[in-house]
Amino acid sequence: MSAENIISTAIISKFSAKLIEGLKLDVALVGGGPSALVAARYLAEAGLKTAIFERKLAPGGGTWGGGMLFNEVVVQDEALDILDDFNITHKELENAPGYHTLDSVEMASGLIFGALKAGAKIFNSVSVEDLVFKNNKVNGLVINWTCVERLGLHVDPLTVIAENVVDGTGHPSEILNLAVKKAKIQLDTPTGDIIGEKPMWVENGEASTVENTRCYFPGLYACGMSANNVMGGYRMGPIFGGMIIITLPRFCKLKHFKKLISDGDSYLFAGFELLGPNPPPFHIDTVPLQQYTIFQPLSGIHSQIIDHPDFRLIDHL
């Protein structure tokens, strides 16, 4: 076989195998911005089969351009542990304690690298054009190449089945929009619909980004600016603390997760609260006891905090 054929065959066969493996997932994240990349890392580390589907050629969302193409961004103290996990350099502002600057190109590339090294997959240049919706639950994605979408070619898509879909598409909340308009669902918001993003208010927007990252319908989550748009939160510009701390439990800053088993079906606790409907009762699979945490189950599906001697409650919502 010629060198040219070796190269082409290797690329086609390896990508095909990766895509086939990604057709059935625990978590499918749409959009490869900072919140989705951080989520993908910790979800993959927790043992969840995780993939990001990014419309553009380069993941990273709005991180690359910093503020108005000045390629620096700002984070708060609360985000430093996560940046250190990703080995991303940061420097404290001398005249503003609690705030830190970092190179936006290093941040974007570091988050991408960290998510991939944790075991998450990233499918770039792939657009999500629809949802798989069965039995009143979001069950996955309908995907096609971005070039097919942009050229308006009449090419049928493929499907990805996922237990949980996370909308990380940023300001437009594209996936929740699809759910509302096509599946005619009522979201878990005050109006049952997407409320819409408010103008800029940095402190409020940062706080609400964390609060609003959650489940909005069985099988469907929103994170980052998508979550703020859904709940009517404020935008916050080139400060990224809230965007990257949202994927840790809101009441426990731990990075280790427990795997639990229920009647033969696996459920894992990870950054988006409890994945899987109606999970209790549980027994513990083999996990070192020092890797502990408590997570609140999905709102509206199961409301009690799990009571088990091998769990230790750190804090409560």
C-alpha positions in Angstrom: 0.0 0.0 0.0 1.3 3.5 -0.9 2.1 6.0 1.8 -0.8 8.1 0.5 -3.2 5.2 0.9 -1.9 4.4 4.4 -2.6 7.9 5.5 -6.1 8.1 4.0 -7.1 4.7 5.3 -5.8 5.4 8.8 -7.8 8.7 9.0 -11.0 7.2 7.6 -10.9 4.0 9.7 -9.9 5.7 13.0 -12.5 8.5 12.7 -15.2 6.0 11.7 -14.5 3.9 14.7 -14.6 7.1 16.9 -17.9 8.2 15.4 -19.5 4.8 15.8 -18.4 4.7 19.4 -20.0 8.2 19.9 -23.4 7.2 18.6 -24.5 6.0 22.0 -23.6 8.2 25.0 -24.3 8.9 28.6 -23.9 12.7 28.0 -23.9 14.6 24.7 -22.9 18.3 25.0 -23.8 20.6 22.2 -21.3 23.5 21.7 -17.7 23.4 22.8 -17.4 26.5 24.8 -15.7 26.8 28.2 -18.6 25.5 30.3 -19.1 22.5 28.1 -15.3 21.7 28.0 -15.0 21.8 31.8 -18.1 19.7 32.1 -16.9 17.2 29.6 -13.6 16.7 31.5 -15.2 16.0 34.9 -18.0 13.9 33.4 -15.5 11.8 31.5 -13.3 11.5 34.6 -16.4 10.3 36.5 -16.8 7.4 34.0 -19.6 8.8 31.9 -19.3 8.3 28.2 -19.2 11.9 27.0 -18.8 13.7 23.7 -19.0 17.3 22.5 -20.6 18.3 19.2 -19.2 21.6 18.0 -20.5 23.4 14.9 -17.2 25.3 14.2 -13.9 23.9 13.2 -12.3 25.0 16.5 -13.9 24.4 19.9 -13.5 26.9 22.6 -16.6 29.1 22.0 -16.1 32.8 22.7 -12.9 32.3 24.7 -10.4 32.7 21.9 -11.0 36.4 21.3 -10.8 37.6 24.9 -12.4 41.0 25.2 -12.9 42.8 21.8 -9.9 40.8 20.4 -7.6 41.7 23.2 -6.8 38.1 24.0 -6.9 38.2 27.8 -9.8 37.2 30.0 -10.6 37.5 33.7 -11.7 35.0 36.3 -12.4 35.1 40.1 -10.7 33.2 43.0 -13.4 30.6 42.9 -12.2 29.3 39.5 -8.5 28.9 40.3 -8.7 25.3 41.4 -10.3 24.3 38.1 -7.7 26.3 36.1 -5.0 24.6 38.1 -6.5 21.2 37.2 -6.1 22.1 33.6 -2.6 23.6 34.1 -3.7 27.0 32.8 -1.6 29.9 33.9 -3.3 32.8 35.7 -2.0 36.0 37.4 -3.7 38.0 40.2 -4.6 41.6 39.5 -2.6 43.8 41.8 -5.2 46.5 42.1 -8.3 44.2 42.3 -7.9 41.3 44.9 -10.0 38.3 44.0 -9.6 38.8 40.2 -7.1 37.2 37.9 -6.1 37.5 34.3 -5.2 34.7 31.8 -4.3 34.4 28.2 -7.5 33.5 26.3 -5.7 31.4 23.8 -4.1 29.3 26.5 -7.4 29.0 28.3 -9.3 27.8 25.2 -6.5 25.3 24.1 -6.0 24.2 27.7 -9.7 23.4 28.3 -9.8 21.5 25.0 -6.7 19.5 25.8 -7.9 18.7 29.3 -11.3 17.5 28.1 -9.8 15.2 25.5 -7.1 13.8 27.9 -9.9 12.9 30.4 -11.5 10.7 27.8 -14.2 13.0 26.3 -14.5 13.1 22.6 -15.0 16.2 20.5 -16.6 16.1 17.1 -15.9 19.4 15.4 -17.6 20.8 12.3 -20.7 18.9 13.3 -24.1 20.7 13.6 -27.1 19.6 15.6 -30.2 20.1 13.5 -32.8 18.3 15.6 -33.4 16.2 18.7 -34.4 12.6 19.3 -37.5 12.8 21.4 -39.3 9.7 22.7 -41.8 9.0 25.5 -41.7 12.6 26.6 -37.9 12.6 27.1 -35.0 14.0 25.1 -33.1 11.0 24.0 -30.4 12.3 21.7 -29.3 14.5 18.8 -29.8 14.6 15.0 -26.4 15.6 13.5 -25.0 16.6 10.1 -21.8 18.2 8.8 -21.7 22.0 9.3 -20.7 22.4 5.6 -23.9 20.5 4.6 -26.0 22.9 6.8 -24.3 26.0 5.5 -24.5 25.0 1.8 -28.1 24.1 2.1 -27.6 20.6 0.7 -30.4 18.1 0.9 -28.5 15.4 2.8 -30.2 13.4 5.5 -28.6 13.4 8.9 -27.5 10.7 11.4 -28.6 10.3 15.0 -26.8 10.1 18.3 -28.6 8.5 21.3 -27.7 10.0 24.7 -29.2 9.6 28.1 -28.6 13.3 28.8 -28.2 16.2 26.4 -26.6 19.4 27.5 -27.2 22.7 25.7 -23.9 24.6 25.7 -24.6 26.6 22.6 -24.3 30.0 24.4 -26.5 33.0 23.9 -29.0 31.4 21.5 -29.8 28.3 23.6 -30.3 26.5 20.3 -31.1 23.0 21.7 -33.7 24.2 24.2 -35.2 26.3 21.4 -35.5 23.2 19.3 -37.1 21.4 22.2 -39.7 24.1 22.8 -40.5 24.8 19.2 -40.5 21.2 17.7 -41.2 19.0 20.7 -43.6 21.5 22.2 -42.3 20.9 25.7 -42.7 23.1 28.8 -39.3 23.9 30.3 -38.7 24.1 34.0 -38.8 27.9 34.0 -41.3 30.4 35.4 -42.9 30.7 32.0 -42.4 27.2 30.7 -40.5 28.8 27.8 -37.1 30.5 27.2 -37.2 33.8 29.0 -34.4 35.5 27.2 -31.1 37.0 28.1 -30.9 40.4 29.9 -28.3 43.2 29.3 -24.9 43.1 31.0 -24.5 43.1 34.7 -21.3 41.3 35.6 -21.8 40.3 39.2 -25.4 39.2 38.7 -24.7 37.4 35.5 -21.8 35.4 37.0 -23.9 34.3 40.0 -27.0 33.4 37.9 -24.9 31.4 35.4 -24.0 29.0 38.2 -27.6 28.9 39.6 -29.2 28.4 36.2 -27.0 25.5 35.0 -29.3 22.6 35.6 -31.9 20.2 34.2 -34.9 21.9 32.4 -36.7 18.8 31.1 -36.1 15.1 31.5 -32.8 14.4 29.6 -32.2 18.0 28.8 -29.8 20.4 30.5 -28.4 23.9 29.9 -25.0 25.3 30.9 -23.2 28.6 30.6 -24.7 31.4 28.7 -27.4 29.1 27.3 -28.7 28.6 30.9 -28.7 32.3 31.5 -30.7 32.9 28.3 -33.2 30.3 29.3 -33.8 31.7 32.7 -33.5 35.4 31.8 -30.2 36.0 33.4 -27.8 38.9 32.7 -24.8 38.6 30.4 -21.3 39.2 31.8 -18.8 39.7 29.0 -15.2 38.4 29.1 -15.1 37.2 32.7 -15.3 33.4 32.8 -15.4 32.3 36.5 -19.0 31.4 36.5 -18.7 29.7 33.1 -16.1 27.2 34.4 -17.3 26.6 38.0 -20.8 25.8 37.0 -19.9 22.2 36.3 -19.1 21.4 39.9 -21.9 20.8 42.3 -23.3 24.0 43.6 -22.8 23.0 47.2 -19.6 21.0 47.1 -16.2 21.8 45.4 -15.0 18.3 45.0 -13.6 16.7 41.8 -14.1 13.0 42.6 -17.3 11.2 42.0 -19.0 8.0 43.1 -20.5 5.4 40.8 -23.7 4.0 42.0 -25.7 1.0 40.8 -29.5 0.5 40.8 -31.1 -2.7 39.6 -28.4 -3.3 37.0 -28.5 0.2 35.6 -25.5 2.5 36.2 -26.0 6.0 37.6 -23.1 8.3 38.1 -22.9 11.4 40.2 -21.3 14.2 38.3 -21.3 17.9 37.8 -24.8 18.2 36.5 -26.4 16.7 39.7 -27.8 13.2 39.3 -28.0 11.7 35.9 -30.8 9.2 35.3 -34.5 9.1 36.3 -35.8 7.8 39.6 -32.6 6.0 40.7 -32.9 4.9 44.4 -32.4 2.5 46.1 -28.6 2.3 45.7 -25.7 0.2 46.7 -22.1 1.2 46.3 -19.8 -0.1 43.6 -16.2 -0.4 44.5 -14.8 3.2 44.9 -12.2 4.4 47.3 -13.9 5.8 50.3 -11.8 9.0 50.3 -13.4 9.9 47.0 -16.7 11.0 48.4 -19.3 13.6 47.8 -23.1 14.1 47.9 -25.2 15.3 45.0 -28.8 16.4 44.8 -30.9 14.4 42.4 -32.5 16.0 39.4 -35.1 18.6 40.4 -38.6 17.3 39.7 -37.6 13.7 39.3 -36.4 12.7 42.8 -36.1 15.2 45.6 -34.5 13.5 48.5 -30.8 13.6 49.4 -29.4 10.1 49.3 -28.9 8.6 52.7 -26.0 6.0 52.7 -23.3 5.4 55.3 -20.6 5.6 52.7 -21.6 9.1 51.8 -20.6 12.1 53.8 -22.7 15.3 53.4 -20.4 18.3 52.8 -23.0 21.0 52.5 -26.6 21.4 51.5 -28.4 23.7 49.0 
